[in-house]
Amino acid sequence: MKEIKLYINGDFKSSSDGKTIDSLNPATGEVYAKCAVPSSADIELAVDSAHSAFYSPEWRSFDSNKRADLLMAISEKLKERKKDFIETEIADSGAVAKKAIADLHNTASFFKVMSKVAKTFNFEEKDENASRDGFSHNYRTYEPIGVCAQIIPWNFPLVMAAWKIGPILATGCTTVLKTAKETPASAILLAEVLNEVGLPKGVVNIITGGRDVVKNLVTNPKISKVAFTGSTEVGREILKLCSPTIKNVTLELGGKSANIILNDADLDIAVDGALYAFLYHQGQACTSGTRLLVQDGIYDEFIKRFLNRMSQVKIGKTDDMTVGYGPLINENQFKNVMNFIEASKKEGAKLLIGGNRITGGDFDKGYYVAPTAFEITPKNTIFQEEIFGPVVGITRFRDLQEGIDLANNSIFGLAGGVWSKDVEKAKEVARKIETGTVWINEYHLLNPGMPFGGYKQSGIGREMGREGILGYLEVKHLWVSDCNLREKKPWFDHLF
């Protein structure tokens, strides 16, 4: 059994009060690791370490080029230790091997992109339009915001840790990162890499725990920014906690993404794409396309093909490279998904496939739910509420406007998709969907050079892209006078 400690000020520590929690392997239900949970004193020590590191001469001496080299070294070290990370992701988060491999690759690539960002971002730029010779030169300077509290979810633990830590190192901030209590292992393994590449102590601190830890962390007066990825419910609580001190907040929250299949879609692509949209990682993704909107002209043919292909999804052991579908994260999530399925049945939604627990052999040990599809209307609960599981609701629509209206009938606006052979028509539809990311003839793929985040109750701010970097920077207007004779400053005479 692994022992997961706290990572504070460059050292791995047990909790000061000895408290631990078990992290379970979702495929077997067995304890994978015992994880230290921080006391309030531990949390304060972590924040103090990040605060001291932020103002330390050592970290301040890391200019953007040196930070870029550090980020590149992390990327290379991740690839060197890929076997460790892949095995950890499989056992700790229930990821199938295909996903774990992709996550490791994406994490290494993200740190590489952050290295380029640190090297090329212009942290001071002169505004030629605002400047005038003989009067003033005007500059924008971008400075690190300070000590950050970063909170990540359990569905993509390694990738989410990278999304948070990468901008910290690129901009010169420091952080206390809180992992999900369900998946603490890969972030602590990443901490080993940070030590191996020579990150100054205290720049990154990593702890775990539940809502009590979140409250203690985000209300600490030394925290300047909070970046949270998780449910909308918890996001609302964090906003309230941060309001008394007006902390800078970035929130990437829930989703109920609409995936629109138009009459002229290529069904060979759209059917498999729609399955990938809602079944990837068993639907445990905030961008999951769980509202499948299919236009009337192809509806019957699409459903026929869709159900046939769904029955072919390879379900099995998470370490099997041929398997594409595994367990839910834990018993609580399993029960939550099954409750949504039962509620849909009671509401009269038509069950097309699935709706049951997968049992028999190794499946009895884990939290496996069969891929499930319902025919629904906007009145059904699963049209509106995020399930975070392998359940899709399919809704028929007539024309483009009805499809757009159905897509926008949600408090969420994180992602969505449009499938059509007519790209210009698809772009027209995409522009009218109130959501932060829209894929056309694609789904789930993200580009670290482009912003990611949500409209409406799916969040505030953006991660990745230039926008994500700006979220960790304060911008300062630097006015440099080019008018240095007293007689040329008549505005001073206002007082006399």
VOMILO-710302 format. One line per 10 residues: number of its first residue (from 1); for each residue x, y negated, z of N, C-alpha, C. Coordinates in steps of 0.1 Angstrom, whole numbers. Each point is the difference from the previous one (the first is absolute). Example, Ala and Ser with C-alpha at 12.3 -4.5 7.8 and 13.67 -1.06 7.14 Angstrom:
! VOMILO-710302
1) 132/57/78/-9/-12/0/9/-12/0  -4/-11/-7/9/-11/0/-8/-11/8;
***
This chain:
! VOMILO-710302
1) 8/12/0/-8/-12/0/9/-13/0  -4/-9/-9/8/-12/0/-3/-9/11  9/-9/4/-2/-10/10/2/-13/-6  -11/-8/0/0/-13/-6/2/-11/11  11/-7/-1/2/-11/10/-3/-14/-5  1/-9/8/-2/-14/-3/13/-5/-6  0/-9/-10/12/-5/-6/0/-15/4  8/-4/9/1/-13/5/14/-5/1  3/-11/-6/13/-7/0/11/10/-5  -4/8/-10/10/9/-6/2/13/7;
11) -7/2/11/1/13/7/-13/7/1  1/13/2/-11/9/1/-3/3/15  -12/-4/4/-3/0/15/-12/8/3  -1/7/11/-12/5/5/-9/-11/6  -13/2/1/-8/-10/7/4/-2/14  0/-13/5/4/-2/14/-9/6/10  -12/3/-4/-9/7/10/-2/15/-3  7/5/-10/0/14/-4/-12/4/-7  -9/-9/-5/-12/4/-7/3/5/-14  -7/11/-4/2/5/-14/-14/4/-5;
21) 0/1/-13/-12/6/-7/5/10/-10  -9/10/-4/3/10/-10/-4/-5/-13  9/3/-10/-3/-2/-14/-2/14/-6  -12/2/-6/-4/13/-6/3/1/-15  3/12/-4/1/3/-14/-14/3/-5  -5/-9/-9/-14/1/-4/-4/13/-7  10/7/-6/-2/12/-7/-2/12/9  6/-1/12/-1/11/9/-6/-3/14  -2/-13/3/-5/-4/13/9/2/11  13/4/-3/10/2/10/8/-12/3;
31) 6/-1/12/8/-12/4/12/0/-8  3/-11/-7/12/-1/-8/11/-8/7  -5/-10/8/10/-9/7/-6/-5/13  8/-3/9/-4/-7/13/6/-14/-1  -9/-10/1/4/-13/-3/-1/-9/12  10/-8/3/0/-10/11/-9/-11/-3  -8/-3/10/-10/-12/-1/6/-11/8  1/-12/-5/7/-11/8/-9/-5/11  6/-3/12/-6/-7/10/0/-15/-3  -7/-8/7/0/-15/-2/14/-5/1;
41) 8/5/9/14/-4/1/8/3/-12  -3/12/-6/7/4/-13/-3/-9/-11  -13/-4/-1/-5/-9/-11/7/-13/2  0/-5/12/7/-13/2/15/0/-3  6/12/3/14/1/-3/2/0/-15  -8/7/-7/1/0/-15/-2/-14/-6  -10/-7/5/-2/-14/-5/12/-9/3  5/2/13/12/-8/4/12/3/-9  1/13/-3/12/4/-9/-2/-6/-14  -12/0/-5/-2/-6/-13/2/-15/0;
51) -4/-7/11/2/-14/2/14/-4/1  8/8/8/14/-3/1/7/2/-13  -3/11/-7/6/3/-13/-3/-11/-10  -12/-6/0/-3/-10/-10/9/-12/2  3/-4/12/8/-12/2/15/4/2  4/12/-2/14/4/2/9/-4/-11  12/-4/3/9/-4/-11/3/11/-10  -1/13/5/3/11/-9/-11/1/-11  -13/0/4/-10/1/-11/-1/-13/-8  2/-11/6/0/-13/-8/12/0/-10;
61) 10/7/3/12/0/-9/-3/9/-13  -11/8/1/-4/8/-12/-7/-9/-10  8/-5/-10/-7/-8/-10/-8/9/-9  -7/-6/-10/-9/8/-9/8/11/-7  12/-2/-4/7/10/-7/4/11/9  3/-3/12/4/11/10/-12/8/4  -12/-7/1/-12/7/3/-4/9/-12  3/-5/-12/-3/8/-12/8/13/0  13/-1/4/8/12/0/-5/10/11  -5/-5/11/-5/8/10/-12/8/-5;
71) -9/-7/-7/-12/6/-5/3/11/-11  10/-3/-8/5/10/-10/6/12/7  7/-2/11/6/11/7/-11/9/6  -11/-6/5/-11/8/5/-6/8/-10  -2/-5/-12/-6/7/-11/9/12/-4  13/-2/0/9/11/-4/0/11/11  0/-4/13/0/9/11/-13/8/0  -11/-6/-3/-13/8/-1/1/11/-10  6/-3/-11/1/11/-10/10/11/4  10/-4/7/9/10/6/-7/9/10;
81) -9/-5/7/-7/8/11/-14/3/-4  -2/2/-13/-14/2/-5/-6/12/6  7/11/1/-5/12/6/-6/-2/14  7/-7/8/-4/-3/14/-14/-7/0  0/-10/-9/-12/-9/0/-12/8/-6  2/7/-10/-11/8/-7/-6/10/10  9/8/7/-5/9/9/-7/-6/12  4/-12/4/-6/-7/11/-14/-5/-4  -1/-5/-12/-13/-5/-4/-10/11/-2  4/11/-5/-9/12/-1/-5/4/14;
91) 9/2/9/-4/5/13/-7/-10/9  3/-12/-1/-5/-10/9/-13/-7/-5  -1/-1/-13/-12/-7/-5/-10/8/-8  4/13/-2/-9/9/-8/1/-3/-15  10/-7/-5/2/-3/-14/4/13/-7  -6/2/-12/5/12/-8/14/-4/-5  7/10/-4/14/-2/-4/1/-10/-12  -9/0/-9/0/-9/-11/-1/-14/4  -9/-3/10/-1/-14/5/12/-4/8  5/9/8/12/-3/9/12/-4/-9;
101) 2/8/-11/11/-3/-9/-2/-14/-6  -13/-3/-5/-3/-13/-6/2/-11/10  -4/2/12/2/-10/11/14/-3/2  9/10/1/14/-2/2/6/-8/-12  -4/4/-12/5/-8/-12/-5/-14/0  -12/-2/4/-6/-14/0/6/-8/11  4/6/11/6/-8/11/14/-4/-4  8/9/-5/13/-3/-5/0/-11/-10  -10/1/-10/-1/-10/-10/-4/-14/5  -9/0/10/-4/-12/6/12/-8/7;
111) 8/7/7/12/-6/6/9/-5/-10  1/7/-11/8/-5/-12/-5/-13/-5  -14/0/-2/-6/-13/-5/2/-11/10  -1/3/13/2/-11/10/14/-5/0  10/9/-3/14/-4/-2/1/-11/-11  -7/3/-11/1/-10/-11/-7/-13/3  -11/1/8/-8/-12/4/9/-8/9  7/6/10/9/-8/9/11/-7/-8  5/7/-10/11/-6/-8/-5/-11/-9  -12/1/-5/-4/-10/-11/-10/-10/5;
121) -6/2/12/-10/-10/5/7/-13/3  -5/-11/-5/6/-13/2/-5/-6/14  8/1/10/-4/-4/13/1/-15/2  5/-7/-10/0/-15/0/-1/-4/-15  -10/-8/-3/-2/-4/-14/-4/-15/0  7/-7/-9/-3/-14/-2/-12/-2/-9  -9/-8/4/-12/-4/-8/3/-12/-9  3/2/-12/4/-11/-9/-12/-9/-2  -12/4/0/-11/-8/-2/-2/-10/11  3/5/12/-2/-8/12/12/-9/3;
131) 11/2/-6/12/-7/2/2/-11/-10  7/-11/5/3/-11/-9/13/-6/4  9/-1/-10/13/-6/3/-1/-14/5  8/-3/10/-1/-14/6/-11/-1/10  -8/10/2/-10/0/11/1/12/9  -3/12/-5/1/12/8/2/12/-8  6/10/7/1/14/-6/-8/9/10  -9/8/-6/-9/8/9/2/15/-3  0/7/11/3/14/0/-10/8/8  -3/12/-5/-7/10/8/10/10/5;
141) 0/2/13/9/10/6/-9/10/7  4/13/-2/-8/11/5/8/6/11  -6/1/12/7/5/12/-7/11/6  6/10/6/-7/11/6/-9/-4/11  -12/6/1/-10/-4/9/3/3/15  8/10/2/4/3/14/-2/15/3  -4/2/12/-3/14/5/-14/4/-4  0/12/-6/-13/5/-5/-4/13/7  -13/1/2/-6/13/4/-7/6/-12  4/12/-3/-5/7/-12/-6/13/4;
151) -12/3/-5/-8/12/5/-4/7/-13  4/13/0/-3/8/-12/-9/12/3  -7/5/-11/-10/11/2/7/13/-2  -8/11/1/5/14/0/0/6/-14  -6/-6/-10/-2/7/-12/12/0/-9  8/-11/0/13/0/-8/11/-5/10  4/7/10/8/-5/10/14/-5/-4  6/7/-9/14/-4/-5/-1/-12/-9  -10/1/-10/-2/-11/-9/-4/-13/7  -9/1/10/-5/-12/7/12/-6/8;
161) 8/9/6/12/-6/8/9/-8/-10  2/5/-12/8/-7/-9/-6/-13/-4  -13/0/-3/-7/-12/-4/1/-11/11  1/4/12/1/-10/11/15/-4/2  9/10/1/14/-3/4/7/-6/-12  -3/3/-12/7/-5/-12/0/-16/0  -12/-6/1/-1/-15/0/7/-6/12  0/7/12/8/-5/11/14/-2/-3  6/11/-6/15/-1/-3/3/-9/-11  -10/-1/-10/3/-9/-11/-1/-15/4;
171) -8/-3/9/-2/-14/4/8/-5/12  5/10/8/8/-4/12/-8/-1/13  -12/6/0/-9/1/12/5/11/8  -6/3/12/1/12/8/-13/5/3  -1/13/5/-13/6/2/0/10/11  -13/1/6/-3/12/7/-11/7/-8  3/12/-5/-9/7/-8/-7/11/8  -13/0/0/-8/11/7/-5/9/-10  4/13/1/-5/10/-8/-14/5/5  -7/7/-9/-12/7/5/4/11/10;
181) -8/2/10/3/11/10/-1/14/-6  -7/1/-11/-2/13/-7/13/3/-8  7/-10/-5/11/3/-9/13/-8/4  6/3/11/12/-9/4/13/5/-6  1/12/-6/13/6/-2/8/-7/-11  -6/-3/-12/8/-4/-11/6/-14/3  -7/-9/7/6/-13/3/12/1/9  0/9/9/11/2/9/12/6/-8  -3/9/-9/10/5/-9/6/-12/-8  -8/-9/-4/5/-12/-7/8/-8/9;
191) -3/-1/13/9/-7/9/14/5/0  1/14/-1/14/6/-1/7/-6/-12  -7/-1/-11/6/-6/-12/5/-14/2  -9/-8/7/4/-14/3/13/-1/8  1/9/10/13/0/7/12/4/-8  -3/10/-9/11/5/-8/6/-10/-10  -9/-10/-5/4/-10/-9/5/-12/7  0/-1/13/6/-11/7/-9/-12/3  -14/3/1/-9/-11/3/3/-5/14  2/-13/2/2/-6/13/-11/4/10;
201) 4/3/12/-9/4/10/-11/-10/3  -12/5/1/-12/-8/4/-7/-6/-12  6/1/-12/-7/-6/-12/-13/8/-2  1/13/0/-12/8/-1/-1/9/13  -12/0/6/-3/8/11/-13/8/-3  -1/13/4/-11/8/-5/-6/7/13  -13/-2/1/-7/7/11/-13/6/-5  -8/7/8/-12/5/-4/-11/-2/11  -12/6/-2/-10/-2/10/-13/-4/-6  -10/-2/8/-14/-4/-4/-3/-14/2;
211) -13/-3/2/-5/-14/0/6/-8/11  3/6/12/5/-7/11/14/-5/-3  8/7/-8/13/-4/-4/-1/-12/-10  -10/1/-9/-2/-10/-10/-3/-14/7  -9/1/10/-4/-12/7/12/-6/8  7/8/6/12/-5/8/10/-6/-10  2/6/-11/10/-4/-10/-4/-14/-6  -12/0/-6/-3/-12/-8/-3/-12/8  -3/1/13/-2/-12/9/13/-5/6  11/7/-2/13/-5/5/3/-14/-6;
221) 3/-10/9/2/-13/-5/12/-2/-9  9/10/0/12/-1/-9/-2/6/-14  -12/5/-2/-4/5/-14/-5/-12/-8  6/-2/-12/-4/-11/-8/-10/5/-11  1/12/-4/-9/5/-11/-4/15/3  -12/3/-4/-6/13/2/-3/5/-14  5/12/-4/-4/6/-13/-6/14/3  -13/1/-4/-7/13/4/-6/6/-12  2/13/-1/-7/8/-10/-8/11/7  -13/0/-3/-9/9/7/-14/-3/-2;
231) -9/4/9/-14/-2/-2/-5/-14/2  -11/-4/-6/-5/-13/1/-5/-3/14  -5/11/7/-4/-2/14/12/-5/9  11/7/-1/12/-4/8/5/-13/-5  0/-3/-13/4/-13/-5/-8/-12/6  -13/2/2/-7/-10/6/5/-3/14  3/11/8/5/-1/13/13/-8/1  9/3/-10/13/-6/0/-1/-15/-3  -10/-4/-9/-2/-14/-3/-4/-7/13  -9/6/8/-4/-6/12/12/-2/10;
241) 8/11/1/11/0/9/11/-11/-4  1/-3/-13/10/-9/-5/-5/-15/0  -13/-1/1/-6/-14/-1/5/-10/11  1/4/13/4/-10/10/13/-6/-3  9/7/-6/14/-6/-3/2/-3/-15  -11/2/-8/1/-3/-14/12/6/-7  1/13/2/11/8/-6/-3/1/-15  11/1/-8/-1/3/-14/-4/15/-1  -11/3/-8/-5/13/0/-2/5/-15  5/12/-3/-3/7/-12/-7/12/3;
251) -12/3/-7/-8/11/3/-3/8/-14  4/13/0/-4/8/-11/-9/10/6  -13/-1/-4/-11/7/8/-7/11/-9  -12/3/4/-7/11/-7/-5/-3/-14  -5/10/-6/-4/-2/-14/-12/10/-3  -7/-3/-10/-11/8/-5/0/-2/-15  10/5/-7/3/-5/-13/-9/6/-11  -4/-8/-9/-9/4/-11/9/4/-12  -3/12/-5/7/5/-12/-10/1/-11  1/-8/-10/-11/-2/-10/4/8/-13;
261) -8/9/-5/2/7/-12/-10/-5/-10  5/-6/-11/-8/-6/-10/-3/11/-11  -11/-3/-8/-4/9/-10/11/5/-10  9/-10/-3/10/3/-10/13/5/7  0/5/12/12/5/7/5/13/-7  12/2/0/6/13/-4/-2/10/12  -9/9/-2/-4/8/11/11/10/5  9/4/-9/11/8/4/9/-7/10  1/-13/-1/8/-7/9/-8/-5/12  -12/-5/-3/-9/-6/11/-4/11/10;
271) -3/12/-4/-4/10/10/11/3/9  12/3/-5/11/3/9/4/-12/8  -1/-12/-6/3/-12/7/-9/-3/12  -13/3/-3/-10/-2/11/2/10/12  5/12/-4/3/10/11/12/-5/8  10/-4/-7/12/-5/6/-3/-12/9  -9/-9/-5/-4/-12/7/-5/3/14  -8/11/2/-6/2/13/5/12/8  8/9/-7/5/12/7/15/-1/4  7/-10/-5/14/-1/3/2/-1/15;
281) 8/8/6/2/1/14/-13/2/7  -9/8/-6/-13/4/6/-8/-12/3  1/-10/-9/-8/-12/2/5/-10/11  11/4/7/5/-8/11/9/-12/-5  -6/-8/-9/7/-12/-5/-10/-11/0  5/-12/3/-9/-12/1/-6/-4/-14  8/4/-10/-4/-4/-14/-9/11/-6  -3/10/7/-8/12/-7/-12/-5/-7  -2/5/-12/-12/-3/-8/-11/9/3  -7/-3/12/-10/9/5/-14/-5/-4;
291) -1/-11/-7/-13/-4/-7/2/2/-15  -4/11/-5/2/3/-14/-13/-4/-8  2/-11/-8/-11/-6/-8/1/5/-14  -10/7/-5/1/6/-14/-11/-5/-8  3/-5/-12/-10/-6/-9/-9/11/-6  -12/-4/-2/-11/9/-4/3/9/-12  6/-6/-10/2/7/-13/9/12/1  9/1/10/9/11/1/-2/8/13  -10/-4/8/-1/4/14/-1/16/0  -9/6/-7/-2/14/1/13/8/-4;
301) 6/-4/-11/12/7/-4/12/-2/9  1/-12/6/10/-3/9/-1/9/13  -12/0/5/-3/8/12/4/15/-2  -4/5/-11/3/14/-4/15/2/1  7/-8/-7/15/2/0/6/-3/14  -5/-10/6/5/-4/13/-1/12/10  -11/6/1/-2/11/10/8/12/-4  1/2/-13/8/12/-4/15/-2/4  5/-12/-3/14/-3/4/2/0/15  -10/-5/7/1/0/15/2/14/5;
311) -7/9/-6/1/14/5/14/6/-3  8/-6/-8/13/5/-3/11/-6/8  -3/-10/9/10/-6/9/7/11/8  13/-1/0/8/10/7/2/-3/15  -6/8/8/0/-2/15/8/11/6  9/-4/10/8/10/6/9/-5/10  11/7/3/10/-4/10/7/-13/-5  3/-8/10/6/-13/-3/14/0/-6  7/11/3/14/1/-5/1/7/-13  -12/4/-6/0/7/-13/0/-11/-11;
321) 10/0/-8/2/-10/-11/-11/0/-10  -8/11/-1/-11/0/-10/-13/-5/6  0/-3/13/-12/-5/6/-2/-15/-1  -12/-5/-3/-2/-14/-1/-9/-6/11  -5/9/9/-11/-4/9/2/7/13  0/-8/11/3/6/13/-11/-4/11  5/0/12/-10/-3/11/-2/-14/3  -10/-3/8/-1/-14/6/9/-1/12  2/-12/4/11/-3/10/-2/7/14  -13/1/4/-2/6/14/-15/3/1;
331) -3/5/12/-14/5/3/-10/-12/0  4/-11/5/-9/-12/1/-4/-4/-14  10/-1/-9/-3/-4/-14/-8/10/-7  3/13/2/-9/11/-5/-14/-2/4  -2/-2/13/-14/-2/5/-7/-12/-6  8/-11/-2/-6/-12/-6/-4/2/-14  8/7/-8/-4/3/-14/-12/9/0  0/10/8/-12/10/0/-12/-7/4  1/-10/9/-12/-8/4/-6/-8/-11  9/-6/-8/-4/-7/-12/-7/9/-10;
341) 5/12/-2/-6/10/-9/-14/4/5  -1/2/13/-13/4/5/-10/-11/-1  5/-13/3/-9/-11/-1/-5/-2/-14  8/2/-10/-4/-1/-14/-10/10/-4  1/12/5/-10/11/-2/-13/-4/6  0/-5/12/-13/-4/7/-6/-12/-8  8/-9/-6/-6/-11/-7/-5/4/-14  2/12/-3/-6/5/-13/9/-1/-12  13/-4/3/10/0/-11/2/14/-6  1/1/-13/1/13/-6/15/5/0;
351) 2/11/7/13/6/1/3/8/-12  11/-4/-7/3/7/-13/10/11/2  9/-2/9/11/10/3/6/-3/13  5/11/7/7/-2/12/-9/-2/12  4/-8/9/-7/-3/12/2/9/12  10/8/-1/3/10/10/14/1/5  3/6/11/13/2/5/6/12/-8  12/-1/-4/7/12/-6/5/9/11  -3/12/-1/4/10/10/6/12/-6  6/9/9/6/12/-5/15/-1/0;
361) 7/10/6/14/0/0/7/-12/7  10/-6/-7/7/-11/5/-9/-13/2  -11/0/-8/-9/-12/0/-7/-1/14  -1/11/7/-7/-1/13/8/-8/10  13/-1/-2/9/-7/9/0/-16/-1  -4/-4/-12/1/-14/-4/-14/-7/-2  1/-13/-3/-13/-8/-1/-3/-2/-15  -4/11/-7/-3/0/-14/-14/-2/-3  -3/-10/-9/-14/-3/-4/0/2/-15  -10/7/-5/-1/2/-15/-2/-13/-7;
371) 6/-2/-11/-3/-12/-8/-16/-1/-3  -5/-12/3/-15/-1/1/-5/-12/-9  -11/3/-7/-6/-11/-8/-15/0/2  -5/-12/1/-14/-3/1/-5/-9/-11  -12/1/-4/-7/-10/-8/-6/-10/10  2/-13/-1/-5/-9/11/-5/-13/-7  -6/-8/8/-4/-14/-3/6/-9/10  -1/-13/-3/6/-10/10/-7/1/14  -11/7/1/-7/1/13/7/11/9  8/8/-6/7/11/8/11/-6/8;
381) 2/6/12/11/-5/9/13/1/-7  3/11/-8/14/1/-5/2/-9/-12  -10/-7/-5/2/-10/-10/7/-12/7  -2/-3/12/4/-12/7/12/3/10  0/11/6/10/2/11/12/8/-4  12/-4/4/12/7/-3/0/14/7  3/10/-7/0/14/6/14/4/3  10/-3/-8/14/4/1/1/15/0  -7/6/-10/0/14/-2/-4/4/-14  0/13/-3/-2/4/-14/-15/1/-4;
391) -7/-12/1/-14/0/-3/-2/-12/-10  -6/3/-11/-3/-10/-10/-15/-1/-2  -5/-13/-1/-14/-2/-4/-1/-5/-14  -8/7/-8/-1/-3/-14/-14/-7/-3  1/-12/-7/-11/-8/-3/-1/-3/-14  -12/2/-6/-2/-3/-14/-3/-15/-2  5/-6/-11/-4/-14/-3/-3/-1/-15  -7/-10/-4/-4/-2/-14/10/-9/-8  0/-13/3/9/-9/-8/11/-5/9  9/-8/-7/12/-5/7/-3/-8/12;
401) -10/-9/-1/-4/-9/12/-4/8/12  -8/11/-3/-4/8/11/12/7/7  9/5/-8/12/6/5/8/-10/8  2/-12/-4/7/-10/7/-7/-4/13  -14/-1/0/-7/-3/12/1/11/10  0/13/-5/1/11/10/14/0/6  10/-3/-8/14/-1/5/2/-10/11  -7/-12/-2/2/-11/9/-10/1/12  -8/10/0/-10/2/11/8/7/12  9/-7/6/8/6/11/6/-12/8;
411) 2/3/13/8/-10/8/15/1/-2  4/11/-8/14/2/-2/4/-4/-14  13/-2/-2/5/-4/-13/15/3/-1  4/12/1/14/3/0/5/4/-14  -8/10/-6/5/5/-13/-12/4/-8  3/5/-12/-10/5/-9/6/4/-13  -9/7/-9/5/4/-13/-11/-1/-10  5/-2/-13/-9/-1/-11/6/9/-11  -8/9/-6/4/9/-10/-7/-2/-13  7/-3/-11/-6/-4/-13/11/1/-10;
421) -3/4/-13/9/-1/-11/2/-14/-4  -10/-9/3/1/-14/-4/6/-8/12  13/-3/-1/7/-6/11/-5/-14/2  -3/-7/-10/-5/-14/2/-13/0/8  -9/9/-3/-13/1/7/3/5/14  9/9/2/4/4/14/5/-11/8  9/-9/-6/5/-11/7/-11/-10/3  -9/-2/-9/-12/-9/3/-7/5/13  -2/13/1/-7/6/11/9/-2/13  13/3/-2/9/-1/11/1/-14/7;
431) 0/-10/-9/0/-14/5/-12/-3/8  -11/7/-1/-12/-4/7/-2/9/13  9/9/2/0/8/12/7/-7/11  -6/-2/11/5/-7/12/9/9/8  12/2/-5/10/9/7/14/-4/-4  9/5/9/14/-5/-1/8/7/-11  -3/13/-3/7/7/-10/-10/7/-9  1/-1/-13/-9/8/-9/9/7/-10  -1/13/-1/7/8/-10/-9/2/-12  5/-1/-12/-7/4/-12/6/12/-6;
441) -8/11/-1/4/13/-4/12/5/8  0/-2/13/10/4/9/-6/-1/14  7/6/10/-4/-2/14/11/3/9  0/-7/12/9/2/11/15/-5/-2  4/-1/-12/14/-4/-2/2/-14/3  11/-3/7/3/-14/5/14/-4/-5  2/-13/-3/12/-5/-4/6/-10/11  11/3/6/5/-8/11/3/-14/-4  0/-3/-13/2/-14/-4/-13/-8/-1  -11/7/3/-13/-7/-1/-7/0/13;
451) -8/-10/3/-7/-1/13/-10/11/2  -2/4/13/-10/10/4/-7/-5/12  -13/0/0/-9/-5/11/-14/-1/-4  -8/-5/9/-15/1/-3/-7/-13/1  -12/0/-7/-10/-10/2/-9/3/12  -8/-9/3/-11/2/10/6/6/13  -7/11/5/4/6/12/11/11/-1  6/-1/-12/11/10/-2/14/-7/3  -1/-12/5/13/-6/5/3/-14/-2  11/-4/5/5/-14/-1/15/1/-4;
461) 4/-7/-11/13/-1/-4/4/12/-10  12/1/-3/5/10/-10/13/6/5  2/13/-4/12/6/1/6/3/-14  13/1/0/8/2/-13/-1/-12/-9  8/0/-10/1/-11/-9/5/-13/7  1/-11/-7/5/-12/6/-10/-4/11  -12/2/-1/-10/-3/10/3/7/13  4/12/-1/3/8/13/12/-6/7  10/-4/-8/12/-6/6/-3/-14/7  -8/-8/-7/-4/-13/5/-7/2/14;
471) -7/11/2/-7/2/12/9/1/12  13/2/-2/10/1/11/9/-12/1  -4/-11/-7/8/-12/-1/-8/-12/4  6/-9/7/-5/-14/2/6/-8/-11  -8/-9/-6/5/-9/-10/2/-14/6  11/-6/-3/4/-13/6/2/-10/-12  -6/-12/1/4/-10/-9/12/-8/5  10/0/-8/12/-7/4/2/-12/-9  -2/-12/6/1/-13/-7/14/-5/2  7/-3/-10/14/-6/0/-1/-13/-7;
481) 2/-11/8/-1/-13/-6/12/-3/-10  -4/-6/-11/10/-4/-10/0/-15/-1  -5/-6/11/-2/-15/1/6/-4/13  13/-4/1/7/-1/12/5/-14/3  -7/-10/-5/3/-14/4/-13/-5/7  3/-7/12/-12/-5/8/-10/-8/-8  5/-9/-9/-9/-9/-7/-8/8/-10  3/12/-3/-8/8/-9/-10/9/7  -2/-3/13/-10/8/8/-10/-10/6  -8/-6/-9/-10/-11/5/-10/6/9;
491) -3/13/0/-10/6/8/3/-2/15  14/-1/3/4/-2/14/-6/-13/5  -2/-10/-9/-4/-13/4/-14/-1/5  -7/11/-1/-14/1/5/-1/-3/14  11/2/8/0/-2/14/3/-14/4  5/-8/-9/6/-12/4/-7/-12/-6;
***
